[in-house]
Structures are given as structure tokens and as C-alpha cells.
Amino acid sequence: MEGLTMKYFVLKPRSKTKDDVYAEASRAAMKTYAKYIWDVNTDLSDQLYEWVNKEHLKSLDCKGDD
């Protein structure tokens, strides 16, 4: 992939709408990252899981695109 070269990118786990696939993907990525770092940084892993769960619950209250 020649066009996309970057060192970092930002995840935004907060949903703007009920069906915000970008926020959902961000939360999934955060959970995967938390799983991978569990053995070396349990505190950060736990905090990431808590953040994801909080944002998921907030997403359930979002207004839909309907």
C-alpha cells in the first residue's frame, strides 16, 4: 500500500450515532490491544477494557440513523 504511510492513527471509541461502525471498530481494536498487553501492563489493559465498556454502554443510548 503505497499511498498510506503513517506512524500513528487515532481511535475514537465514542459513538456519534447508534450505528457508528467507526466507533465500534475503534472499540474492537482497543480490546484487542488490551488483550495483547495484559501480561506486561495489567493496569493499562484493565483501564482500556473499562473505557471500551463505558463507551459501548453510551452507544446504546445514541440516537439512531433511522
PDB file of N, CA, C, O and CB in Angstrom:
ATOM      1  N   MET A   1       0.859  -1.171   0.000  1.00  0.00           N
ATOM      2  CA  MET A   1       0.000   0.000   0.000  1.00  0.00           C
ATOM      3  C   MET A   1       0.902   1.230   0.000  1.00  0.00           C
ATOM      4  O   MET A   1       1.506   1.569   1.018  1.00  0.00           O
ATOM      5  CB  MET A   1      -0.976   0.000   1.231  1.00  0.00           C
ATOM      6  N   GLU A   2       0.983   1.865  -1.103  1.00  0.00           N
ATOM      7  CA  GLU A   2       1.909   2.973  -1.261  1.00  0.00           C
ATOM      8  C   GLU A   2       1.375   4.296  -0.739  1.00  0.00           C
ATOM      9  O   GLU A   2       2.156   5.105  -0.238  1.00  0.00           O
ATOM     10  CB  GLU A   2       2.265   3.120  -2.690  1.00  0.00           C
ATOM     11  N   GLY A   3       0.094   4.544  -0.837  1.00  0.00           N
ATOM     12  CA  GLY A   3      -0.454   5.852  -0.515  1.00  0.00           C
ATOM     13  C   GLY A   3      -0.583   6.157   0.965  1.00  0.00           C
ATOM     14  O   GLY A   3      -0.583   7.326   1.351  1.00  0.00           O
ATOM     15  N   LEU A   4      -0.693   5.144   1.797  1.00  0.00           N
ATOM     16  CA  LEU A   4      -0.948   5.383   3.220  1.00  0.00           C
ATOM     17  C   LEU A   4       0.298   5.025   4.024  1.00  0.00           C
ATOM     18  O   LEU A   4       0.596   3.850   4.240  1.00  0.00           O
ATOM     19  CB  LEU A   4      -2.176   4.558   3.713  1.00  0.00           C
ATOM     20  N   THR A   5       1.019   6.052   4.462  1.00  0.00           N
ATOM     21  CA  THR A   5       2.196   5.843   5.284  1.00  0.00           C
ATOM     22  C   THR A   5       2.093   6.766   6.481  1.00  0.00           C
ATOM     23  O   THR A   5       2.102   7.989   6.339  1.00  0.00           O
ATOM     24  CB  THR A   5       3.507   6.095   4.483  1.00  0.00           C
ATOM     25  N   MET A   6       1.994   6.173   7.665  1.00  0.00           N
ATOM     26  CA  MET A   6       1.921   6.986   8.876  1.00  0.00           C
ATOM     27  C   MET A   6       2.493   6.198  10.032  1.00  0.00           C
ATOM     28  O   MET A   6       2.599   4.973   9.979  1.00  0.00           O
ATOM     29  CB  MET A   6       0.467   7.421   9.177  1.00  0.00           C
ATOM     30  N   LYS A   7       2.852   6.907  11.062  1.00  0.00           N
ATOM     31  CA  LYS A   7       3.419   6.276  12.238  1.00  0.00           C
ATOM     32  C   LYS A   7       2.329   5.964  13.265  1.00  0.00           C
ATOM     33  O   LYS A   7       2.419   4.960  13.972  1.00  0.00           O
ATOM     34  CB  LYS A   7       4.494   7.174  12.856  1.00  0.00           C
ATOM     35  N   TYR A   8       1.317   6.800  13.353  1.00  0.00           N
ATOM     36  CA  TYR A   8       0.234   6.645  14.323  1.00  0.00           C
ATOM     37  C   TYR A   8      -1.107   6.936  13.655  1.00  0.00           C
ATOM     38  O   TYR A   8      -1.176   7.596  12.618  1.00  0.00           O
ATOM     39  CB  TYR A   8       0.447   7.579  15.540  1.00  0.00           C
ATOM     40  N   PHE A   9      -2.168   6.426  14.276  1.00  0.00           N
ATOM     41  CA  PHE A   9      -3.501   6.872  13.918  1.00  0.00           C
ATOM     42  C   PHE A   9      -4.343   6.860  15.177  1.00  0.00           C
ATOM     43  O   PHE A   9      -4.021   6.167  16.142  1.00  0.00           O
ATOM     44  CB  PHE A   9      -4.128   5.977  12.805  1.00  0.00           C
ATOM     45  N   VAL A  10      -5.408   7.619  15.168  1.00  0.00           N
ATOM     46  CA  VAL A  10      -6.217   7.835  16.365  1.00  0.00           C
ATOM     47  C   VAL A  10      -7.471   6.976  16.317  1.00  0.00           C
ATOM     48  O   VAL A  10      -8.125   6.862  15.280  1.00  0.00           O
ATOM     49  CB  VAL A  10      -6.592   9.320  16.508  1.00  0.00           C
ATOM     50  N   LEU A  11      -7.792   6.379  17.448  1.00  0.00           N
ATOM     51  CA  LEU A  11      -9.041   5.635  17.596  1.00  0.00           C
ATOM     52  C   LEU A  11     -10.019   6.510  18.374  1.00  0.00           C
ATOM     53  O   LEU A  11      -9.653   7.128  19.374  1.00  0.00           O
ATOM     54  CB  LEU A  11      -8.808   4.257  18.321  1.00  0.00           C
ATOM     55  N   LYS A  12     -11.249   6.555  17.913  1.00  0.00           N
ATOM     56  CA  LYS A  12     -12.285   7.334  18.598  1.00  0.00           C
ATOM     57  C   LYS A  12     -13.414   6.384  18.982  1.00  0.00           C
ATOM     58  O   LYS A  12     -14.277   6.085  18.156  1.00  0.00           O
ATOM     59  CB  LYS A  12     -12.816   8.508  17.694  1.00  0.00           C
ATOM     60  N   PRO A  13     -13.417   5.907  20.226  1.00  0.00           N
ATOM     61  CA  PRO A  13     -14.389   4.896  20.640  1.00  0.00           C
ATOM     62  C   PRO A  13     -15.790   5.418  20.939  1.00  0.00           C
ATOM     63  O   PRO A  13     -16.706   4.621  21.140  1.00  0.00           O
ATOM     64  CB  PRO A  13     -13.882   4.208  21.833  1.00  0.00           C
ATOM     65  N   ARG A  14     -15.979   6.741  20.973  1.00  0.00           N
ATOM     66  CA  ARG A  14     -17.295   7.293  21.301  1.00  0.00           C
ATOM     67  C   ARG A  14     -18.174   7.359  20.058  1.00  0.00           C
ATOM     68  O   ARG A  14     -17.802   7.964  19.052  1.00  0.00           O
ATOM     69  CB  ARG A  14     -17.154   8.693  21.928  1.00  0.00           C
ATOM     70  N   SER A  15     -19.339   6.733  20.139  1.00  0.00           N
ATOM     71  CA  SER A  15     -20.286   6.716  19.022  1.00  0.00           C
ATOM     72  C   SER A  15     -20.975   8.062  18.865  1.00  0.00           C
ATOM     73  O   SER A  15     -21.354   8.703  19.845  1.00  0.00           O
ATOM     74  CB  SER A  15     -21.328   5.618  19.222  1.00  0.00           C
ATOM     75  N   LYS A  16     -21.130   8.475  17.614  1.00  0.00           N
ATOM     76  CA  LYS A  16     -21.882   9.694  17.310  1.00  0.00           C
ATOM     77  C   LYS A  16     -23.334   9.359  16.984  1.00  0.00           C
ATOM     78  O   LYS A  16     -24.233  10.177  17.178  1.00  0.00           O
ATOM     79  CB  LYS A  16     -21.232  10.453  16.136  1.00  0.00           C
ATOM     80  N   THR A  17     -23.546   8.142  16.487  1.00  0.00           N
ATOM     81  CA  THR A  17     -24.890   7.658  16.165  1.00  0.00           C
ATOM     82  C   THR A  17     -25.003   6.213  16.640  1.00  0.00           C
ATOM     83  O   THR A  17     -24.015   5.595  17.035  1.00  0.00           O
ATOM     84  CB  THR A  17     -25.187   7.770  14.628  1.00  0.00           C
ATOM     85  N   LYS A  18     -26.215   5.693  16.595  1.00  0.00           N
ATOM     86  CA  LYS A  18     -26.454   4.320  17.049  1.00  0.00           C
ATOM     87  C   LYS A  18     -25.645   3.298  16.257  1.00  0.00           C
ATOM     88  O   LYS A  18     -25.181   2.309  16.823  1.00  0.00           O
ATOM     89  CB  LYS A  18     -27.931   3.989  16.946  1.00  0.00           C
ATOM     90  N   ASP A  19     -25.474   3.519  14.981  1.00  0.00           N
ATOM     91  CA  ASP A  19     -24.785   2.565  14.117  1.00  0.00           C
ATOM     92  C   ASP A  19     -23.431   3.085  13.641  1.00  0.00           C
ATOM     93  O   ASP A  19     -23.106   2.970  12.459  1.00  0.00           O
ATOM     94  CB  ASP A  19     -25.652   2.233  12.923  1.00  0.00           C
ATOM     95  N   ASP A  20     -22.646   3.650  14.540  1.00  0.00           N
ATOM     96  CA  ASP A  20     -21.338   4.225  14.203  1.00  0.00           C
ATOM     97  C   ASP A  20     -20.306   3.097  14.091  1.00  0.00           C
ATOM     98  O   ASP A  20     -19.726   2.667  15.088  1.00  0.00           O
ATOM     99  CB  ASP A  20     -20.896   5.279  15.277  1.00  0.00           C
ATOM    100  N   VAL A  21     -20.092   2.633  12.868  1.00  0.00           N
ATOM    101  CA  VAL A  21     -19.179   1.498  12.662  1.00  0.00           C
ATOM    102  C   VAL A  21     -17.730   1.874  12.957  1.00  0.00           C
ATOM    103  O   VAL A  21     -16.935   1.006  13.315  1.00  0.00           O
ATOM    104  CB  VAL A  21     -19.293   0.980  11.228  1.00  0.00           C
ATOM    105  N   TYR A  22     -17.375   3.137  12.817  1.00  0.00           N
ATOM    106  CA  TYR A  22     -16.005   3.566  13.109  1.00  0.00           C
ATOM    107  C   TYR A  22     -15.720   3.488  14.612  1.00  0.00           C
ATOM    108  O   TYR A  22     -14.646   3.045  15.019  1.00  0.00           O
ATOM    109  CB  TYR A  22     -15.770   5.002  12.596  1.00  0.00           C
ATOM    110  N   ALA A  23     -16.672   3.914  15.424  1.00  0.00           N
ATOM    111  CA  ALA A  23     -16.516   3.820  16.873  1.00  0.00           C
ATOM    112  C   ALA A  23     -16.495   2.357  17.312  1.00  0.00           C
ATOM    113  O   ALA A  23     -15.717   1.972  18.185  1.00  0.00           O
ATOM    114  CB  ALA A  23     -17.650   4.580  17.590  1.00  0.00           C
ATOM    115  N   GLU A  24     -17.342   1.563  16.710  1.00  0.00           N
ATOM    116  CA  GLU A  24     -17.375   0.131  17.033  1.00  0.00           C
ATOM    117  C   GLU A  24     -16.041  -0.533  16.688  1.00  0.00           C
ATOM    118  O   GLU A  24     -15.532  -1.344  17.461  1.00  0.00           O
ATOM    119  CB  GLU A  24     -18.528  -0.568  16.278  1.00  0.00           C
ATOM    120  N   ALA A  25     -15.483  -0.194  15.539  1.00  0.00           N
ATOM    121  CA  ALA A  25     -14.183  -0.739  15.134  1.00  0.00           C
ATOM    122  C   ALA A  25     -13.077  -0.261  16.076  1.00  0.00           C
ATOM    123  O   ALA A  25     -12.157  -1.013  16.398  1.00  0.00           O
ATOM    124  CB  ALA A  25     -13.857  -0.332  13.681  1.00  0.00           C
ATOM    125  N   SER A  26     -13.174   0.982  16.508  1.00  0.00           N
ATOM    126  CA  SER A  26     -12.183   1.516  17.450  1.00  0.00           C
ATOM    127  C   SER A  26     -12.222   0.754  18.765  1.00  0.00           C
ATOM    128  O   SER A  26     -11.180   0.418  19.327  1.00  0.00           O
ATOM    129  CB  SER A  26     -12.426   3.011  17.700  1.00  0.00           C
ATOM    130  N   ARG A  27     -13.426   0.484  19.254  1.00  0.00           N
ATOM    131  CA  ARG A  27     -13.553  -0.273  20.500  1.00  0.00           C
ATOM    132  C   ARG A  27     -13.013  -1.687  20.348  1.00  0.00           C
ATOM    133  O   ARG A  27     -12.373  -2.207  21.262  1.00  0.00           O
ATOM    134  CB  ARG A  27     -15.011  -0.320  20.947  1.00  0.00           C
ATOM    135  N   ALA A  28     -13.261  -2.307  19.218  1.00  0.00           N
ATOM    136  CA  ALA A  28     -12.740  -3.657  18.968  1.00  0.00           C
ATOM    137  C   ALA A  28     -11.207  -3.639  18.940  1.00  0.00           C
ATOM    138  O   ALA A  28     -10.562  -4.540  19.476  1.00  0.00           O
ATOM    139  CB  ALA A  28     -13.297  -4.218  17.629  1.00  0.00           C
ATOM    140  N   ALA A  29     -10.638  -2.621  18.321  1.00  0.00           N
ATOM    141  CA  ALA A  29      -9.176  -2.501  18.266  1.00  0.00           C
ATOM    142  C   ALA A  29      -8.593  -2.284  19.663  1.00  0.00           C
ATOM    143  O   ALA A  29      -7.552  -2.846  20.002  1.00  0.00           O
ATOM    144  CB  ALA A  29      -8.766  -1.341  17.334  1.00  0.00           C
ATOM    145  N   MET A  30      -9.265  -1.472  20.464  1.00  0.00           N
ATOM    146  CA  MET A  30      -8.794  -1.220  21.826  1.00  0.00           C
ATOM    147  C   MET A  30      -8.837  -2.490  22.664  1.00  0.00           C
ATOM    148  O   MET A  30      -7.931  -2.743  23.458  1.00  0.00           O
ATOM    149  CB  MET A  30      -9.634  -0.125  22.489  1.00  0.00           C
ATOM    150  N   LYS A  31      -9.889  -3.290  22.491  1.00  0.00           N
ATOM    151  CA  LYS A  31      -9.985  -4.553  23.229  1.00  0.00           C
ATOM    152  C   LYS A  31      -8.874  -5.520  22.811  1.00  0.00           C
ATOM    153  O   LYS A  31      -8.303  -6.218  23.649  1.00  0.00           O
ATOM    154  CB  LYS A  31     -11.364  -5.202  23.000  1.00  0.00           C
ATOM    155  N   THR A  32      -8.579  -5.553  21.532  1.00  0.00           N
ATOM    156  CA  THR A  32      -7.506  -6.422  21.044  1.00  0.00           C
ATOM    157  C   THR A  32      -6.167  -5.973  21.614  1.00  0.00           C
ATOM    158  O   THR A  32      -5.379  -6.801  22.072  1.00  0.00           O
ATOM    159  CB  THR A  32      -7.460  -6.421  19.500  1.00  0.00           C
ATOM    160  N   TYR A  33      -5.905  -4.679  21.589  1.00  0.00           N
ATOM    161  CA  TYR A  33      -4.663  -4.137  22.143  1.00  0.00           C
ATOM    162  C   TYR A  33      -4.568  -4.477  23.630  1.00  0.00           C
ATOM    163  O   TYR A  33      -3.519  -4.919  24.098  1.00  0.00           O
ATOM    164  CB  TYR A  33      -4.589  -2.601  21.929  1.00  0.00           C
ATOM    165  N   ALA A  34      -5.652  -4.274  24.369  1.00  0.00           N
ATOM    166  CA  ALA A  34      -5.665  -4.566  25.804  1.00  0.00           C
ATOM    167  C   ALA A  34      -5.358  -6.041  26.065  1.00  0.00           C
ATOM    168  O   ALA A  34      -4.655  -6.376  27.019  1.00  0.00           O
ATOM    169  CB  ALA A  34      -7.027  -4.192  26.415  1.00  0.00           C
ATOM    170  N   LYS A  35      -5.880  -6.904  25.228  1.00  0.00           N
ATOM    171  CA  LYS A  35      -5.626  -8.341  25.369  1.00  0.00           C
ATOM    172  C   LYS A  35      -4.136  -8.641  25.179  1.00  0.00           C
ATOM    173  O   LYS A  35      -3.554  -9.418  25.936  1.00  0.00           O
ATOM    174  CB  LYS A  35      -6.471  -9.146  24.347  1.00  0.00           C
ATOM    175  N   TYR A  36      -3.531  -8.029  24.179  1.00  0.00           N
ATOM    176  CA  TYR A  36      -2.123  -8.292  23.869  1.00  0.00           C
ATOM    177  C   TYR A  36      -1.171  -7.776  24.939  1.00  0.00           C
ATOM    178  O   TYR A  36      -0.116  -8.373  25.157  1.00  0.00           O
ATOM    179  CB  TYR A  36      -1.768  -7.670  22.544  1.00  0.00           C
ATOM    180  N   ILE A  37      -1.519  -6.672  25.619  1.00  0.00           N
ATOM    181  CA  ILE A  37      -0.610  -6.108  26.610  1.00  0.00           C
ATOM    182  C   ILE A  37      -0.889  -6.596  28.028  1.00  0.00           C
ATOM    183  O   ILE A  37      -0.189  -6.202  28.962  1.00  0.00           O
ATOM    184  CB  ILE A  37      -0.690  -4.611  26.573  1.00  0.00           C
ATOM    185  N   TRP A  38      -1.885  -7.434  28.202  1.00  0.00           N
ATOM    186  CA  TRP A  38      -2.309  -7.886  29.531  1.00  0.00           C
ATOM    187  C   TRP A  38      -1.139  -8.373  30.388  1.00  0.00           C
ATOM    188  O   TRP A  38      -1.038  -8.003  31.558  1.00  0.00           O
ATOM    189  CB  TRP A  38      -3.332  -8.998  29.393  1.00  0.00           C
ATOM    190  N   ASP A  39      -0.265  -9.187  29.827  1.00  0.00           N
ATOM    191  CA  ASP A  39       0.845  -9.770  30.594  1.00  0.00           C
ATOM    192  C   ASP A  39       1.898  -8.753  31.016  1.00  0.00           C
ATOM    193  O   ASP A  39       2.590  -8.967  32.011  1.00  0.00           O
ATOM    194  CB  ASP A  39       1.504 -10.848  29.785  1.00  0.00           C
ATOM    195  N   VAL A  40       2.033  -7.668  30.294  1.00  0.00           N
ATOM    196  CA  VAL A  40       3.083  -6.700  30.604  1.00  0.00           C
ATOM    197  C   VAL A  40       2.564  -5.431  31.276  1.00  0.00           C
ATOM    198  O   VAL A  40       3.331  -4.730  31.934  1.00  0.00           O
ATOM    199  CB  VAL A  40       3.812  -6.330  29.348  1.00  0.00           C
ATOM    200  N   ASN A  41       1.271  -5.122  31.122  1.00  0.00           N
ATOM    201  CA  ASN A  41       0.716  -3.921  31.741  1.00  0.00           C
ATOM    202  C   ASN A  41      -0.766  -4.140  32.049  1.00  0.00           C
ATOM    203  O   ASN A  41      -1.651  -3.653  31.345  1.00  0.00           O
ATOM    204  CB  ASN A  41       0.907  -2.686  30.818  1.00  0.00           C
ATOM    205  N   THR A  42      -0.997  -4.880  33.112  1.00  0.00           N
ATOM    206  CA  THR A  42      -2.361  -5.241  33.504  1.00  0.00           C
ATOM    207  C   THR A  42      -3.210  -4.009  33.821  1.00  0.00           C
ATOM    208  O   THR A  42      -4.392  -3.962  33.481  1.00  0.00           O
ATOM    209  CB  THR A  42      -2.328  -6.170  34.714  1.00  0.00           C
ATOM    210  N   ASP A  43      -2.608  -3.019  34.467  1.00  0.00           N
ATOM    211  CA  ASP A  43      -3.365  -1.813  34.822  1.00  0.00           C
ATOM    212  C   ASP A  43      -3.883  -1.091  33.581  1.00  0.00           C
ATOM    213  O   ASP A  43      -5.063  -0.746  33.509  1.00  0.00           O
ATOM    214  CB  ASP A  43      -2.492  -0.863  35.648  1.00  0.00           C
ATOM    215  N   LEU A  44      -3.013  -0.864  32.615  1.00  0.00           N
ATOM    216  CA  LEU A  44      -3.443  -0.198  31.382  1.00  0.00           C
ATOM    217  C   LEU A  44      -4.486  -1.040  30.651  1.00  0.00           C
ATOM    218  O   LEU A  44      -5.472  -0.515  30.135  1.00  0.00           O
ATOM    219  CB  LEU A  44      -2.235   0.070  30.461  1.00  0.00           C
ATOM    220  N   SER A  45      -4.258  -2.337  30.613  1.00  0.00           N
ATOM    221  CA  SER A  45      -5.212  -3.234  29.963  1.00  0.00           C
ATOM    222  C   SER A  45      -6.595  -3.118  30.606  1.00  0.00           C
ATOM    223  O   SER A  45      -7.602  -3.005  29.907  1.00  0.00           O
ATOM    224  CB  SER A  45      -4.714  -4.687  30.034  1.00  0.00           C
ATOM    225  N   ASP A  46      -6.635  -3.148  31.922  1.00  0.00           N
ATOM    226  CA  ASP A  46      -7.912  -3.017  32.639  1.00  0.00           C
ATOM    227  C   ASP A  46      -8.581  -1.671  32.353  1.00  0.00           C
ATOM    228  O   ASP A  46      -9.794  -1.606  32.156  1.00  0.00           O
ATOM    229  CB  ASP A  46      -7.691  -3.178  34.151  1.00  0.00           C
ATOM    230  N   GLN A  47      -7.786  -0.603  32.332  1.00  0.00           N
ATOM    231  CA  GLN A  47      -8.343   0.725  32.066  1.00  0.00           C
ATOM    232  C   GLN A  47      -8.913   0.819  30.655  1.00  0.00           C
ATOM    233  O   GLN A  47      -9.949   1.450  30.444  1.00  0.00           O
ATOM    234  CB  GLN A  47      -7.273   1.796  32.267  1.00  0.00           C
ATOM    235  N   LEU A  48      -8.247   0.199  29.698  1.00  0.00           N
ATOM    236  CA  LEU A  48      -8.761   0.203  28.325  1.00  0.00           C
ATOM    237  C   LEU A  48     -10.075  -0.568  28.228  1.00  0.00           C
ATOM    238  O   LEU A  48     -11.017  -0.116  27.577  1.00  0.00           O
ATOM    239  CB  LEU A  48      -7.726  -0.400  27.364  1.00  0.00           C
ATOM    240  N   TYR A  49     -10.138  -1.736  28.878  1.00  0.00           N
ATOM    241  CA  TYR A  49     -11.386  -2.510  28.884  1.00  0.00           C
ATOM    242  C   TYR A  49     -12.523  -1.708  29.516  1.00  0.00           C
ATOM    243  O   TYR A  49     -13.646  -1.709  29.011  1.00  0.00           O
ATOM    244  CB  TYR A  49     -11.193  -3.838  29.641  1.00  0.00           C
ATOM    245  N   GLU A  50     -12.225  -1.023  30.625  1.00  0.00           N
ATOM    246  CA  GLU A  50     -13.251  -0.209  31.286  1.00  0.00           C
ATOM    247  C   GLU A  50     -13.741   0.908  30.367  1.00  0.00           C
ATOM    248  O   GLU A  50     -14.942   1.166  30.284  1.00  0.00           O
ATOM    249  CB  GLU A  50     -12.703   0.387  32.595  1.00  0.00           C
ATOM    250  N   TRP A  51     -12.815   1.569  29.681  1.00  0.00           N
ATOM    251  CA  TRP A  51     -13.162   2.649  28.767  1.00  0.00           C
ATOM    252  C   TRP A  51     -14.042   2.139  27.634  1.00  0.00           C
ATOM    253  O   TRP A  51     -15.046   2.763  27.288  1.00  0.00           O
ATOM    254  CB  TRP A  51     -11.899   3.299  28.204  1.00  0.00           C
ATOM    255  N   VAL A  52     -13.661   0.999  27.057  1.00  0.00           N
ATOM    256  CA  VAL A  52     -14.443   0.400  25.971  1.00  0.00           C
ATOM    257  C   VAL A  52     -15.847   0.062  26.452  1.00  0.00           C
ATOM    258  O   VAL A  52     -16.829   0.346  25.767  1.00  0.00           O
ATOM    259  CB  VAL A  52     -13.746  -0.865  25.431  1.00  0.00           C
ATOM    260  N   ASN A  53     -15.938  -0.538  27.618  1.00  0.00           N
ATOM    261  CA  ASN A  53     -17.259  -0.910  28.142  1.00  0.00           C
ATOM    262  C   ASN A  53     -18.125   0.326  28.396  1.00  0.00           C
ATOM    263  O   ASN A  53     -19.324   0.320  28.118  1.00  0.00           O
ATOM    264  CB  ASN A  53     -17.109  -1.719  29.440  1.00  0.00           C
ATOM    265  N   LYS A  54     -17.507   1.380  28.924  1.00  0.00           N
ATOM    266  CA  LYS A  54     -18.247   2.628  29.178  1.00  0.00           C
ATOM    267  C   LYS A  54     -18.767   3.226  27.867  1.00  0.00           C
ATOM    268  O   LYS A  54     -19.920   3.650  27.786  1.00  0.00           O
ATOM    269  CB  LYS A  54     -17.343   3.656  29.912  1.00  0.00           C
ATOM    270  N   GLU A  55     -17.912   3.255  26.845  1.00  0.00           N
ATOM    271  CA  GLU A  55     -18.329   3.815  25.559  1.00  0.00           C
ATOM    272  C   GLU A  55     -19.377   2.935  24.880  1.00  0.00           C
ATOM    273  O   GLU A  55     -20.272   3.442  24.203  1.00  0.00           O
ATOM    274  CB  GLU A  55     -17.117   3.988  24.640  1.00  0.00           C
ATOM    275  N   HIS A  56     -19.268   1.633  25.060  1.00  0.00           N
ATOM    276  CA  HIS A  56     -20.280   0.745  24.489  1.00  0.00           C
ATOM    277  C   HIS A  56     -21.646   1.034  25.116  1.00  0.00           C
ATOM    278  O   HIS A  56     -22.648   1.134  24.409  1.00  0.00           O
ATOM    279  CB  HIS A  56     -19.887  -0.740  24.703  1.00  0.00           C
ATOM    280  N   LEU A  57     -21.682   1.167  26.437  1.00  0.00           N
ATOM    281  CA  LEU A  57     -22.952   1.470  27.106  1.00  0.00           C
ATOM    282  C   LEU A  57     -23.514   2.811  26.643  1.00  0.00           C
ATOM    283  O   LEU A  57     -24.722   2.942  26.446  1.00  0.00           O
ATOM    284  CB  LEU A  57     -22.764   1.478  28.629  1.00  0.00           C
ATOM    285  N   LYS A  58     -22.649   3.803  26.470  1.00  0.00           N
ATOM    286  CA  LYS A  58     -23.108   5.106  25.970  1.00  0.00           C
ATOM    287  C   LYS A  58     -23.676   4.976  24.561  1.00  0.00           C
ATOM    288  O   LYS A  58     -24.642   5.654  24.213  1.00  0.00           O
ATOM    289  CB  LYS A  58     -21.953   6.129  25.982  1.00  0.00           C
ATOM    290  N   SER A  59     -23.075   4.103  23.748  1.00  0.00           N
ATOM    291  CA  SER A  59     -23.532   3.947  22.365  1.00  0.00           C
ATOM    292  C   SER A  59     -24.961   3.404  22.303  1.00  0.00           C
ATOM    293  O   SER A  59     -25.683   3.661  21.340  1.00  0.00           O
ATOM    294  CB  SER A  59     -22.588   3.018  21.597  1.00  0.00           C
ATOM    295  N   LEU A  60     -25.360   2.668  23.312  1.00  0.00           N
ATOM    296  CA  LEU A  60     -26.715   2.115  23.336  1.00  0.00           C
ATOM    297  C   LEU A  60     -27.767   3.206  23.507  1.00  0.00           C
ATOM    298  O   LEU A  60     -28.930   3.021  23.148  1.00  0.00           O
ATOM    299  CB  LEU A  60     -26.847   1.090  24.459  1.00  0.00           C
ATOM    300  N   ASP A  61     -27.345   4.356  24.062  1.00  0.00           N
ATOM    301  CA  ASP A  61     -28.249   5.484  24.276  1.00  0.00           C
ATOM    302  C   ASP A  61     -28.255   6.474  23.107  1.00  0.00           C
ATOM    303  O   ASP A  61     -29.043   7.420  23.102  1.00  0.00           O
ATOM    304  CB  ASP A  61     -27.866   6.206  25.548  1.00  0.00           C
ATOM    305  N   CYS A  62     -27.384   6.261  22.121  1.00  0.00           N
ATOM    306  CA  CYS A  62     -27.295   7.196  20.990  1.00  0.00           C
ATOM    307  C   CYS A  62     -28.570   7.185  20.162  1.00  0.00           C
ATOM    308  O   CYS A  62     -29.278   6.182  20.079  1.00  0.00           O
ATOM    309  CB  CYS A  62     -26.097   6.851  20.102  1.00  0.00           C
ATOM    310  N   LYS A  63     -28.835   8.319  19.561  1.00  0.00           N
ATOM    311  CA  LYS A  63     -29.943   8.411  18.629  1.00  0.00           C
ATOM    312  C   LYS A  63     -29.577   7.638  17.365  1.00  0.00           C
ATOM    313  O   LYS A  63     -28.424   7.661  16.934  1.00  0.00           O
ATOM    314  CB  LYS A  63     -30.281   9.896  18.303  1.00  0.00           C
ATOM    315  N   GLY A  64     -30.514   6.981  16.794  1.00  0.00           N
ATOM    316  CA  GLY A  64     -30.267   6.185  15.606  1.00  0.00           C
ATOM    317  C   GLY A  64     -30.223   7.007  14.337  1.00  0.00           C
ATOM    318  O   GLY A  64     -30.586   8.183  14.323  1.00  0.00           O
ATOM    319  N   ASP A  65     -29.781   6.379  13.291  1.00  0.00           N
ATOM    320  CA  ASP A  65     -29.754   6.995  11.974  1.00  0.00           C
ATOM    321  C   ASP A  65     -31.111   6.858  11.286  1.00  0.00           C
ATOM    322  O   ASP A  65     -31.310   7.381  10.190  1.00  0.00           O
ATOM    323  CB  ASP A  65     -28.653   6.366  11.113  1.00  0.00           C
ATOM    324  N   ASP A  66     -32.039   6.157  11.928  1.00  0.00           N
ATOM    325  CA  ASP A  66     -33.341   5.831  11.331  1.00  0.00           C
ATOM    326  C   ASP A  66     -34.147   7.069  11.028  1.00  0.00           C
ATOM    327  O   ASP A  66     -35.265   6.970  10.523  1.00  0.00           O
ATOM    328  CB  ASP A  66     -34.134   4.927  12.248  1.00  0.00           C
TER     329      ASP A  66
END
